[in-house]
Amino acid sequence: MAGLPRRLEHGEEATLVEHLEELRQRIFICLGALLAGFIVAYVFHTHLIHLLTRALPPGDRRLSTFTLGEPFMTSMWISLYAGFLVAIPVILWQGWLFFSPALDPAHARMVRLFTLLATVLMVAGVLFGYFLALPAAAHFLAHYDSSDYRQFIRARDYISFSAKVLLAMAIVFELPIFVVGLTRTGILTTEKLRKNRRIGYFAVACVAVALPGVDPVTTTMEAIPLLILYEASIWLSVLLDRRSARARAAAAAGT
C-alpha cells in the first residue's frame, strides 16, 4: 500500500506542493478505478447489453446497427458508462479523503457517513431506474403509434437512452444529500423548506422535465422519486437540526 497517497491528519500543515502531489495521486487513483471499471464492463459488455434489452418488449430485443463500426463503438460506450458507475464510489471516497483533513472530527464523521449514504442512494437510484423507470419508458415508446410506424431500435440510440435514464435516476436519488448539505451549511433553513413546499415541488417538477427522457412516462417516473425524496430530505434536515440543538443545549448545560 506504499503507493497510496498519505492521508493528512486534522490540522496537520502541508505545503502547496504536498497538497498538489496528494491531489495528483488521488486523481490517478480515480482514473485507475475508471479504467478498471471500463475493462471489467467490456469483458461483460454482451451481458450488459442483454440486461438493458430486457427492458424492451420481447419482440423488439434485437437491436439494429446501420454503420460498419457502430457495434464496436456501442460496446465501447456501454463499457464506459458502466465503468463510470462502478468507479463513482471510489471517486467519492478519494474526494472525502482529500478534503477530510480540513474538517474537525465531528464534521468529518458526518461527511464520511454522507459519502457512504451517497453511494447507497446511487445504487438505489440505478436499481429503481433499471427495474421501474427504464422498462416503463421502453414499453411506452416501443408501442407508441405502433400501427403507423415500423420501428427499428438502433443500438447506439437505445444504449445511450438507457444509460442516461439510469444515470439520471442515480443523480435524482442524491437529492437528500444535496438538500441536507444546503441546510447544514446554512444556505437554506428547514423553516424555509417547510413553508415553501409548493415552490420546492415546482422546482422538483422542473428538474424532472429537464432530465433525460422527453416522453411523459420517463418524466413521471423521474418526478415521483424526486418528490418523495424531496419531502424525505425536509424531514431528515429537521431531525438533524433537532439533534444539533440538543447537542448544543447539552454542551451549554455542561459548561
C-alpha positions in Angstrom: 0.0 0.0 0.0 3.1 2.3 -0.1 1.9 3.7 -3.4 -1.2 5.2 -1.9 -1.2 8.9 -1.0 -0.6 9.6 2.6 -3.7 10.9 4.4 -3.2 14.1 6.3 -4.5 14.3 9.9 -6.9 17.0 11.0 -5.0 20.3 11.5 -1.8 18.9 10.0 0.0 21.5 8.0 1.3 20.8 4.5 2.9 22.8 1.7 1.2 23.7 -1.5 3.4 21.2 -3.3 2.4 18.4 -0.9 -1.3 19.2 -1.4 -0.9 19.2 -5.2 1.1 15.9 -5.1 -1.7 14.3 -3.0 -4.3 15.6 -5.4 -2.4 14.3 -8.3 -2.1 10.8 -6.7 -5.8 10.7 -5.9 -6.8 11.8 -9.4 -4.7 8.9 -10.7 -6.5 6.5 -8.3 -9.8 7.8 -9.7 -8.6 7.3 -13.3 -7.4 3.9 -12.4 -10.7 3.0 -10.9 -12.4 4.3 -14.1 -10.1 2.2 -16.3 -10.6 -0.9 -14.2 -14.3 -0.4 -14.3 -14.2 0.0 -18.0 -12.1 -3.1 -18.5 -14.4 -5.2 -16.3 -17.5 -3.8 -18.1 -16.0 -4.5 -21.5 -15.4 -8.1 -20.6 -19.1 -8.5 -19.7 -20.5 -6.0 -22.2 -22.6 -8.5 -24.0 -24.3 -9.4 -20.7 -24.8 -5.7 -20.1 -26.5 -5.3 -23.5 -28.7 -8.3 -22.8 -29.7 -6.8 -19.4 -30.6 -3.5 -20.9 -32.6 -5.0 -23.8 -34.7 -6.9 -21.2 -36.5 -3.6 -20.6 -37.8 -3.7 -24.2 -40.9 -5.7 -25.3 -40.0 -9.3 -26.2 -40.3 -8.8 -29.9 -38.0 -5.7 -30.0 -34.9 -7.0 -28.2 -32.8 -7.5 -31.3 -31.1 -4.1 -31.7 -30.2 -2.7 -35.1 -27.0 -1.1 -36.4 -26.6 1.0 -39.5 -22.9 1.5 -40.0 -19.9 -0.8 -40.0 -18.3 0.5 -36.8 -21.4 1.0 -34.8 -21.4 -2.4 -33.0 -17.8 -1.7 -31.8 -18.5 1.9 -30.7 -21.7 0.9 -29.0 -19.8 -1.7 -27.0 -17.2 0.9 -26.1 -19.8 3.4 -24.9 -21.7 0.9 -22.8 -18.5 -0.2 -21.2 -17.5 3.4 -20.4 -21.0 4.2 -18.9 -20.8 1.1 -16.7 -17.2 1.7 -15.8 -18.1 5.2 -14.7 -20.9 3.9 -12.4 -18.6 1.3 -10.9 -15.9 4.0 -10.3 -18.2 6.6 -8.6 -17.8 5.1 -5.1 -14.0 5.2 -5.4 -14.2 8.8 -6.7 -16.4 9.9 -3.8 -14.1 8.2 -1.3 -11.0 9.8 -2.7 -12.7 13.2 -2.6 -13.6 12.6 1.0 -10.0 11.6 1.9 -8.6 14.7 0.2 -10.9 17.2 2.0 -11.3 15.5 5.4 -8.2 17.0 7.0 -9.8 20.4 6.8 -12.8 19.2 8.9 -12.9 18.7 12.6 -13.6 15.1 13.8 -17.3 15.7 14.4 -17.9 17.1 10.9 -15.6 14.5 9.4 -17.7 11.7 10.8 -20.8 13.3 9.3 -19.2 13.7 5.9 -18.0 10.1 5.9 -21.5 9.0 6.7 -22.9 11.1 3.9 -20.3 9.7 1.5 -21.5 6.2 2.3 -25.1 7.3 2.1 -24.5 8.9 -1.3 -23.1 5.6 -2.6 -26.1 3.6 -1.2 -28.6 6.2 -2.7 -26.8 6.0 -6.1 -27.1 2.2 -6.2 -30.8 2.5 -5.2 -31.3 5.0 -8.0 -29.8 2.8 -10.6 -31.9 -0.2 -9.4 -35.0 1.9 -9.5 -34.2 3.1 -13.0 -33.5 -0.4 -14.2 -36.5 -2.2 -12.8 -39.1 0.5 -13.0 -38.3 3.7 -15.0 -36.5 2.1 -18.0 -39.0 -0.7 -18.6 -41.9 1.7 -18.3 -40.3 4.2 -20.7 -39.2 1.5 -23.2 -42.6 -0.2 -23.4 -44.4 3.2 -23.9 -42.0 4.4 -26.6 -41.9 1.0 -28.4 -45.7 0.7 -28.6 -46.4 4.4 -29.3 -48.4 4.5 -32.6 -47.1 1.1 -33.4 -49.8 0.6 -36.1 -48.4 3.6 -38.0 -44.7 3.0 -37.7 -42.3 0.2 -38.4 -39.8 0.8 -35.7 -36.2 -0.3 -35.8 -34.5 0.2 -32.4 -31.0 1.4 -33.1 -28.4 0.0 -30.8 -26.4 3.3 -30.3 -29.5 5.3 -29.6 -31.1 2.8 -27.2 -27.9 2.2 -25.2 -27.4 6.0 -24.9 -31.0 6.5 -23.8 -30.8 3.7 -21.3 -27.5 5.0 -19.8 -28.9 8.5 -19.5 -32.0 7.2 -17.7 -30.0 5.2 -15.2 -27.6 8.0 -14.6 -30.4 10.4 -14.2 -32.0 8.2 -11.6 -28.7 7.9 -9.8 -28.5 11.7 -9.6 -32.2 12.0 -8.6 -31.6 9.8 -5.6 -28.8 12.0 -4.4 -31.4 14.8 -3.7 -31.4 14.2 0.1 -27.7 14.7 0.3 -27.9 17.9 -1.7 -30.8 19.4 0.4 -29.3 18.3 3.8 -26.0 19.8 2.7 -27.6 23.1 2.0 -29.3 23.1 5.4 -26.2 22.1 7.3 -24.1 24.9 5.7 -26.8 27.4 6.4 -27.6 28.3 2.8 -31.2 27.0 3.4 -33.2 26.5 6.6 -35.7 23.8 7.5 -38.2 26.6 8.2 -38.0 27.9 4.7 -38.2 24.4 3.2 -41.3 23.6 5.2 -43.0 26.9 4.5 -42.2 27.0 0.8 -43.1 23.4 -0.1 -45.1 24.4 -3.2 -42.1 26.3 -4.6 -39.9 23.3 -3.9 -42.4 20.9 -5.6 -42.5 23.2 -8.6 -38.7 23.3 -8.8 -38.5 19.5 -8.5 -41.1 19.2 -11.3 -38.9 21.5 -13.5 -35.9 19.3 -12.7 -37.8 16.2 -13.7 -38.7 17.8 -17.1 -35.1 18.8 -17.7 -33.8 15.3 -17.0 -33.2 12.8 -20.0 -36.4 11.5 -21.5 -38.8 13.6 -23.5 -41.8 11.2 -23.1 -44.3 11.7 -20.3 -43.7 8.2 -18.8 -40.0 8.7 -18.3 -40.6 12.2 -16.9 -43.3 10.9 -14.5 -41.0 8.0 -13.4 -38.3 10.5 -12.6 -40.6 13.0 -10.9 -42.2 10.6 -8.5 -39.0 9.7 -6.6 -37.9 13.3 -6.7 -41.0 14.4 -4.9 -40.7 11.6 -2.3 -37.0 12.2 -1.8 -37.6 16.0 -1.5 -40.1 15.5 1.3 -37.9 13.0 3.0 -35.0 15.5 2.7 -37.0 18.1 4.6 -37.8 15.8 7.5 -34.2 14.5 7.6 -33.0 18.1 7.8 -35.5 18.7 10.6 -34.3 15.7 12.6 -30.6 16.8 12.2 -31.4 20.3 13.3 -33.2 19.0 16.4 -30.2 16.7 17.1 -27.8 19.6 16.8 -30.0 21.8 19.0 -30.0 19.1 21.7 -26.2 18.7 21.4 -25.7 22.5 21.9 -28.1 22.5 24.8 -26.2 19.6 26.4 -22.9 21.4 25.9 -24.2 24.6 27.3 -25.6 22.8 30.4 -22.2 21.1 30.9 -20.4 24.4 31.0 
